């Protein structure tokens, strides 16, 4: 019985580690917003897209939020935790979702 509990615990730990690794592999960037100021916590975002996001979170000023930009097929997908209005959330989805993945992270193809 103790062996079975040990195996179950090891399996749970392995699956948790796999979930975190898969999530990190699909994350383009993480943005932190505090008092209307935007900071790239990890990853990268194209300057044009970053400027658009800055404009969105300034009006009305977002007091706190974390925005995670994820890969989804040919475009990005947004996950948000925090205090954004419905309009701001939709604007973020529009900006991120309408930009192709290659342009979203500012990746350039090698010639």
Secondary structure, DSSP 8 states (H G I E B T S, - for coil): -HHHHHHHHHHHHHHHHHHHHHHHHHEEEEEEEETTEEEEEEE---HHHHHHHHHHHHTTT-SEEEEEEEEETTEEEEEEEE---HHHHHHHHHHHHTSBHHHHTT-----
